[in-house]
Amino acid sequence: MSKLNYSKKYNSVFSYSTKGGMKYGYRLTYYDDLHKRHERQKRGFTNPQSAYRESLGVKVEIINNETNALNAESITVKQWSKRFMEANYTHWKISTLKDYQSRLRQYILPSLGDTSLKRLTKSKYQTLMLNPMIDQGLKRWTIRGAHKTLMTIINAAVDEGLLTKNPLSRTPIPDTGHIEKRIMSKAELQKFNYQLDQESLTTQLMLYTLEQTGMRQGELMGLQWQDIDLDNLKIHIKHTRDFNGLRTAKTPNSVRTVSISTSLAKIYHNAYHEQLELFFKHGLKVKPTTFVLTSKHRLLPLNNKYVSLKLRNTLEHAKLDYLIGHFTAHTFRHQYASYLLNSGVAVSEVSASLGHASPEVTLSIYTEKTPMKKDNLADKFNNLW
């Protein structure tokens, strides 16, 4: 191979000897947004001026960031996902960020991380990612969550000009043992509440609050004593809390005040005094900002798993174990809305109590029939306690 002699007059242009005489070419190196080094070169020019003129045109492409289409072949799903996350994470809530990171780490990158965006196809997606998830016995909602995240990332690549279209559009997600959720009948609810009255004070506070207010599980976990107004039978919902910590409520409409029954107010009263005694034994004071739900031994805030555990235990103790999996902490919210709506309570009232943006949202999500035919749909939910 002949030696390359770079021109002092024309930057990036070189000359080299061939059997046909002296030839010219150019070589340009640059780094893309992923900090990956690239090189563009071309040979065969008969004079240095021609090589230089063409190199200037390529430089303009690079400066104007018009090289995406040229580099898409080499950008992998992992590289683009990293770039996507770095560009967008400041716009998301911490829970959304954690969901993206978890799905990428567990499902997307191990399966498709080294695949080129340009070479991503439905069949490859099915073979490398979806089928292994199905073989692991993962539920449909888990698979759908990972699929939704990947679709968002690939759609962003289309918007960026890296792809002309999303190759994974309309990919069917199989049903892998989806557990149908349902609310309780009146008889089941009465049986459940009879058992709930036998459970611990903390369990009663958690499950009766979910049952009688329709609040979200995260909103329950975020309650502090300054949010509880027992004199006026009110709870002020301002926050949500999960494994990511305490933060603002889900939406502006989620900040609201809900009413509680006198029986539930009594449970809160007793729980408050029980907490006072426990904290006093440890030389601590219960403050307005102290969480309502704290552990008995370490006095730390309880987590969401505790609610699910106590719900499961209560269903088992009530001989309603056939509802486990079908009735979750969030199903209380469906139940609250469905019973009230079916008993004639104005949808606007139910919507405001749930913290929805509009009554239409409430009707589209939370209207469902009770499992038993003609069972108690004429009675208002509040009459059940």
C-alpha positions as a printed NumPy array, in Angstrom:
array([[  0.   ,   0.   ,   0.   ],
       [  1.395,   3.358,  -1.01 ],
       [  2.204,   5.981,   1.557],
       [ -0.337,   8.769,   2.152],
       [  1.064,  12.269,   1.961],
       [ -1.216,  14.88 ,   3.52 ],
       [ -1.463,  18.259,   1.818],
       [ -0.268,  21.35 ,   3.663],
       [ -2.608,  23.54 ,   1.62 ],
       [ -5.812,  21.491,   1.733],
       [ -6.741,  20.199,   5.164],
       [ -7.635,  16.463,   5.363],
       [ -6.588,  15.907,   1.708],
       [ -3.864,  13.402,   0.924],
       [ -2.072,  12.113,  -2.167],
       [ -0.861,   8.617,  -2.979],
       [  0.859,   6.894,  -5.867],
       [ -0.849,   4.397,  -8.177],
       [  0.18 ,   2.592, -11.357],
       [ -1.881,   5.186, -13.245],
       [ -0.134,   8.067, -11.602],
       [ -0.745,  10.358,  -8.617],
       [ -4.244,  10.246,  -7.047],
       [ -5.915,  12.226,  -4.253],
       [ -8.391,  11.596,  -1.5  ],
       [ -9.734,  12.96 ,   1.791],
       [-10.194,  11.554,   5.283],
       [-12.397,  13.115,   7.959],
       [-12.798,  11.893,  11.541],
       [-15.55 ,  13.022,  13.932],
       [-17.486,  11.923,  17.025],
       [-21.259,  11.515,  17.136],
       [-23.613,  12.304,  20.024],
       [-22.854,   8.901,  21.5  ],
       [-19.153,   9.852,  21.677],
       [-18.323,   7.176,  19.131],
       [-15.528,   7.872,  16.652],
       [-16.413,   7.808,  12.953],
       [-14.393,   8.253,   9.786],
       [-15.396,   9.33 ,   6.295],
       [-12.934,   9.022,   3.436],
       [-12.878,   8.783,  -0.317],
       [-10.125,   8.246,  -2.878],
       [ -9.638,   8.393,  -6.607],
       [ -9.686,  12.132,  -7.236],
       [ -7.46 ,  13.381, -10.07 ],
       [ -6.541,  16.609,  -8.298],
       [ -6.457,  17.922,  -4.715],
       [ -8.997,  20.668,  -5.413],
       [-11.737,  18.143,  -6.252],
       [-11.016,  16.105,  -3.149],
       [-11.072,  19.218,  -0.982],
       [-14.375,  20.501,  -2.416],
       [-16.144,  17.222,  -1.684],
       [-14.666,  17.039,   1.811],
       [-16.14 ,  20.473,   2.554],
       [-19.6  ,  19.199,   1.671],
       [-19.224,  16.265,   4.044],
       [-18.059,  18.625,   6.79 ],
       [-21.237,  20.659,   6.364],
       [-23.304,  17.496,   6.848],
       [-21.445,  16.709,  10.039],
       [-21.688,  20.256,  11.422],
       [-25.43 ,  20.367,  10.709],
       [-25.94 ,  17.008,  12.436],
       [-27.229,  15.503,   9.218],
       [-25.279,  12.303,   9.654],
       [-27.905,  10.392,  11.63 ],
       [-29.087,   8.416,   8.629],
       [-25.482,   7.583,   7.729],
       [-24.728,   6.285,  11.24 ],
       [-28.022,   4.534,  12.083],
       [-26.631,   1.251,  10.826],
       [-23.998,   1.249,  13.568],
       [-26.119,   2.575,  16.463],
       [-27.349,  -0.226,  18.709],
       [-30.473,  -0.376,  20.823],
       [-28.279,   0.006,  23.905],
       [-26.537,   3.117,  22.568],
       [-29.759,   4.772,  21.489],
       [-31.505,   3.885,  24.771],
       [-28.689,   5.563,  26.686],
       [-28.95 ,   8.671,  24.553],
       [-32.757,   8.686,  24.898],
       [-32.582,   8.38 ,  28.693],
       [-29.967,  11.117,  29.038],
       [-32.071,  13.48 ,  26.923],
       [-35.429,  12.889,  28.628],
       [-35.   ,  11.851,  32.26 ],
       [-35.366,  15.408,  33.588],
       [-38.945,  15.515,  32.247],
       [-40.113,  12.442,  34.163],
       [-41.214,  11.73 ,  37.693],
       [-38.834,   9.531,  39.654],
       [-41.277,   6.601,  39.414],
       [-41.32 ,   6.826,  35.606],
       [-37.53 ,   6.983,  35.497],
       [-37.25 ,   3.911,  37.745],
       [-39.711,   2.003,  35.542],
       [-37.689,   2.782,  32.408],
       [-34.401,   1.867,  34.065],
       [-35.801,  -1.387,  35.47 ],
       [-37.338,  -2.538,  32.177],
       [-34.208,  -1.67 ,  30.233],
       [-31.966,  -3.452,  32.726],
       [-34.102,  -6.584,  33.156],
       [-35.645,  -7.219,  29.757],
       [-34.71 ,  -4.921,  26.866],
       [-30.933,  -4.54 ,  26.946],
       [-30.046,  -8.172,  27.797],
       [-32.142,  -9.288,  24.806],
       [-31.742,  -6.54 ,  22.21 ],
       [-28.978,  -4.266,  23.495],
       [-26.399,  -5.254,  20.88 ],
       [-28.891,  -5.23 ,  18.004],
       [-28.527,  -2.447,  15.436],
       [-31.553,  -0.16 ,  15.193],
       [-31.535,  -0.674,  11.437],
       [-31.602,  -4.453,  11.852],
       [-34.392,  -4.568,  14.439],
       [-37.376,  -6.555,  13.117],
       [-40.58 ,  -8.005,  14.541],
       [-39.301, -11.55 ,  14.178],
       [-36.042, -10.699,  15.935],
       [-37.97 ,  -8.888,  18.67 ],
       [-40.263, -11.89 ,  19.121],
       [-37.397, -14.391,  19.184],
       [-34.916, -12.508,  21.356],
       [-37.172, -10.741,  23.849],
       [-40.877, -11.654,  23.856],
       [-40.571, -15.451,  23.679],
       [-38.005, -15.636,  26.531],
       [-40.274, -13.466,  28.683],
       [-43.167, -15.815,  27.981],
       [-40.999, -18.847,  28.734],
       [-40.107, -17.305,  32.1  ],
       [-43.806, -17.268,  32.955],
       [-43.999, -13.476,  33.198],
       [-47.489, -12.   ,  33.325],
       [-48.968, -10.01 ,  30.48 ],
       [-48.802,  -6.685,  32.332],
       [-45.039,  -7.157,  32.812],
       [-44.531,  -7.93 ,  29.128],
       [-46.762,  -5.027,  28.105],
       [-44.798,  -2.655,  30.332],
       [-41.481,  -3.639,  28.748],
       [-43.04 ,  -3.441,  25.286],
       [-44.439,   0.019,  25.956],
       [-41.042,   1.285,  27.099],
       [-39.281,  -0.126,  24.037],
       [-41.934,   1.323,  21.71 ],
       [-41.409,   4.775,  23.224],
       [-37.649,   4.495,  22.698],
       [-37.994,   3.288,  19.081],
       [-40.586,   5.96 ,  18.261],
       [-38.101,   8.547,  19.514],
       [-35.529,   7.123,  17.095],
       [-38.046,   7.677,  14.293],
       [-38.584,  11.268,  15.422],
       [-34.817,  11.758,  15.468],
       [-34.516,  10.549,  11.884],
       [-32.559,   7.411,  12.718],
       [-35.391,   5.23 ,  11.415],
       [-38.041,   5.913,   8.784],
       [-40.676,   3.96 ,  10.717],
       [-41.079,   1.857,  13.845],
       [-40.493,  -1.772,  12.789],
       [-42.234,  -3.061,  15.937],
       [-45.583,  -1.319,  15.401],
       [-48.647,  -3.504,  15.948],
       [-46.648,  -6.34 ,  17.489],
       [-49.212,  -8.566,  19.283],
       [-48.613,  -9.109,  22.992],
       [-49.809, -12.585,  24.051],
       [-51.995, -13.27 ,  27.043],
       [-49.789, -15.108,  29.516],
       [-52.   , -16.026,  32.395],
       [-53.58 , -12.632,  32.99 ],
       [-55.55 , -12.682,  36.238],
       [-58.915, -11.019,  35.819],
       [-59.625,  -8.466,  38.542],
       [-63.066,  -8.161,  40.076],
       [-64.752,  -6.381,  42.943],
       [-66.561,  -8.095,  45.805],
       [-70.263,  -8.821,  46.011],
       [-72.156,  -7.444,  48.984],
       [-72.02 , -10.823,  50.726],
       [-68.275, -11.092,  50.153],
       [-67.698,  -7.546,  51.34 ],
       [-69.677,  -8.119,  54.524],
       [-67.725, -11.317,  55.167],
       [-64.471,  -9.485,  54.496],
       [-65.343,  -6.595,  56.827],
       [-66.425,  -8.973,  59.603],
       [-62.957, -10.53 ,  59.487],
       [-61.266,  -7.155,  59.108],
       [-62.728,  -6.115,  62.467],
       [-60.76 ,  -9.   ,  64.006],
       [-57.435,  -7.932,  62.477],
       [-54.822,  -5.57 ,  63.912],
       [-55.509,  -1.855,  64.257],
       [-52.989,  -1.035,  61.515],
       [-54.593,  -3.523,  59.119],
       [-58.028,  -2.04 ,  59.825],
       [-56.754,   1.478,  59.21 ],
       [-55.145,   0.557,  55.89 ],
       [-57.876,  -1.568,  54.376],
       [-60.884,   0.395,  55.627],
       [-59.293,   3.598,  54.318],
       [-58.859,   2.083,  50.864],
       [-62.346,   0.605,  50.968],
       [-64.215,   3.676,  52.177],
       [-62.37 ,   6.463,  50.356],
       [-61.169,   4.948,  47.081],
       [-57.77 ,   6.588,  47.529],
       [-54.741,   5.181,  45.764],
       [-52.375,   2.907,  47.663],
       [-49.522,   5.398,  47.269],
       [-51.735,   8.165,  48.654],
       [-52.49 ,   6.034,  51.704],
       [-48.783,   5.382,  52.288],
       [-48.05 ,   9.104,  51.984],
       [-50.518,  10.198,  54.695],
       [-49.056,  12.202,  57.571],
       [-50.896,  13.128,  60.753],
       [-51.152,  16.74 ,  59.604],
       [-53.383,  15.448,  56.784],
       [-55.925,  13.905,  59.159],
       [-58.793,  16.12 ,  60.414],
       [-60.789,  13.929,  62.791],
       [-62.931,  16.784,  64.073],
       [-64.381,  17.373,  60.618],
       [-64.088,  13.756,  59.422],
       [-61.75 ,  14.72 ,  56.593],
       [-58.493,  13.474,  55.078],
       [-56.431,  15.858,  52.966],
       [-54.558,  14.026,  50.209],
       [-51.429,  15.917,  49.156],
       [-48.731,  13.31 ,  48.463],
       [-47.979,   9.841,  47.238],
       [-45.274,   7.543,  48.559],
       [-43.721,   4.298,  47.342],
       [-40.246,   2.736,  47.195],
       [-39.049,   5.949,  45.513],
       [-40.025,   8.004,  48.559],
       [-42.489,  10.823,  49.231],
       [-43.379,  13.17 ,  46.391],
       [-46.214,  15.312,  45.086],
       [-49.537,  13.718,  44.234],
       [-49.961,  11.951,  40.893],
       [-51.733,  14.886,  39.196],
       [-52.982,  18.339,  40.287],
       [-56.486,  16.857,  40.567],
       [-55.148,  14.207,  42.927],
       [-54.669,  16.877,  45.596],
       [-58.057,  16.741,  47.266],
       [-60.045,  16.264,  50.483],
       [-62.132,  13.152,  51.132],
       [-64.681,  12.41 ,  53.819],
       [-64.43 ,   9.495,  56.235],
       [-67.007,   7.726,  58.361],
       [-67.194,   8.084,  62.132],
       [-66.139,   4.444,  62.5  ],
       [-63.002,   5.043,  60.41 ],
       [-62.286,   8.243,  62.348],
       [-62.344,   6.176,  65.549],
       [-59.778,   3.775,  64.059],
       [-57.504,   6.725,  63.227],
       [-57.967,   8.104,  66.75 ],
       [-56.969,   4.79 ,  68.329],
       [-54.053,   4.35 ,  65.912],
       [-52.746,   7.809,  66.75 ],
       [-52.705,   7.1  ,  70.488],
       [-51.12 ,   3.7  ,  69.909],
       [-48.377,   5.39 ,  67.904],
       [-47.892,   8.014,  70.638],
       [-47.195,   5.273,  73.174],
       [-44.797,   3.398,  70.88 ],
       [-42.818,   6.525,  70.039],
       [-42.726,   7.566,  73.712],
       [-41.162,   4.22 ,  74.65 ],
       [-38.352,   5.003,  72.206],
       [-37.926,   8.562,  73.451],
       [-39.518,  10.014,  70.322],
       [-42.449,  12.302,  69.593],
       [-45.159,  11.991,  66.974],
       [-44.961,  15.11 ,  64.819],
       [-47.455,  16.536,  62.308],
       [-45.139,  15.236,  59.555],
       [-44.912,  11.728,  61.031],
       [-46.345,   9.128,  58.69 ],
       [-49.592,   7.555,  59.808],
       [-48.373,   4.082,  58.881],
       [-45.182,   3.098,  60.689],
       [-43.782,  -0.233,  61.83 ],
       [-44.294,  -1.304,  65.429],
       [-40.664,  -2.154,  66.186],
       [-38.373,   0.155,  64.222],
       [-41.027,   2.912,  63.839],
       [-40.106,   3.321,  60.168],
       [-42.676,   4.092,  57.44 ],
       [-44.348,   0.961,  56.127],
       [-43.988,   0.066,  52.442],
       [-46.576,  -0.917,  49.845],
       [-45.81 ,  -4.612,  50.169],
       [-47.169,  -4.509,  53.718],
       [-50.603,  -3.5  ,  52.412],
       [-50.665,  -6.373,  49.91 ],
       [-49.544,  -8.818,  52.611],
       [-52.25 ,  -7.769,  55.066],
       [-54.918,  -7.829,  52.35 ],
       [-53.9  , -11.358,  51.419],
       [-53.931, -12.47 ,  55.06 ],
       [-57.351, -10.95 ,  55.671],
       [-58.805, -12.642,  52.576],
       [-57.401, -15.969,  53.773],
       [-58.725, -15.518,  57.309],
       [-62.162, -14.607,  55.902],
       [-62.208, -17.799,  53.773],
       [-62.142, -15.599,  50.68 ],
       [-58.79 , -16.898,  49.496],
       [-60.283, -17.567,  46.04 ],
       [-60.19 , -13.776,  45.582],
       [-56.423, -13.562,  46.077],
       [-54.933, -12.166,  42.891],
       [-58.352, -11.162,  41.61 ],
       [-58.826,  -8.521,  44.302],
       [-55.841,  -6.252,  44.997],
       [-55.276,  -3.059,  46.94 ],
       [-56.092,  -1.066,  43.792],
       [-59.33 ,  -3.023,  43.305],
       [-60.708,  -1.22 ,  46.355],
       [-60.659,   1.896,  44.162],
       [-62.69 ,   0.184,  41.45 ],
       [-65.092,  -1.15 ,  44.056],
       [-65.607,   2.224,  45.698],
       [-66.399,   3.914,  42.387],
       [-68.525,   1.111,  40.97 ],
       [-70.797,   0.735,  43.978],
       [-71.377,   4.461,  44.298],
       [-72.044,   4.976,  40.604],
       [-74.375,   1.999,  40.404],
       [-76.268,   3.235,  43.464],
       [-77.02 ,   6.588,  41.836],
       [-74.381,   8.901,  43.298],
       [-73.564,  11.685,  40.824],
       [-70.531,  10.851,  38.723],
       [-69.149,  14.336,  39.351],
       [-69.016,  13.618,  43.095],
       [-67.333,  10.255,  42.61 ],
       [-64.861,  11.744,  40.127],
       [-63.876,  14.521,  42.536],
       [-63.44 ,  12.035,  45.382],
       [-61.16 ,   9.851,  43.232],
       [-59.108,  12.829,  42.084],
       [-59.873,  12.442,  38.388],
       [-59.532,  15.236,  35.851],
       [-63.09 ,  14.738,  34.595],
       [-66.192,  12.55 ,  35.118],
       [-65.519,  10.981,  31.701],
       [-62.29 ,   9.477,  33.054],
       [-64.194,   7.948,  35.963],
       [-66.845,   6.421,  33.74 ],
       [-64.32 ,   5.007,  31.286],
       [-62.205,   3.282,  33.92 ],
       [-64.129,   2.523,  37.075],
       [-67.637,   1.462,  36.074],
       [-68.137,  -2.262,  36.406],
       [-70.823,  -4.633,  37.606],
       [-70.683,  -6.584,  40.837],
       [-69.987, -10.284,  40.299],
       [-73.358, -11.47 ,  41.595],
       [-76.453, -10.836,  39.503],
       [-78.669,  -8.01 ,  40.754],
       [-76.688,  -7.936,  43.982],
       [-76.902,  -4.729,  45.987],
       [-76.566,  -2.274,  43.097],
       [-79.525,  -0.338,  44.508],
       [-77.833,   0.453,  47.811],
       [-75.321,   3.206,  48.231],
       [-71.851,   2.078,  49.12 ],
       [-71.832,   4.26 ,  52.25 ],
       [-74.689,   2.206,  53.662],
       [-72.394,  -0.808,  53.858],
       [-70.768,   0.523,  57.029]])
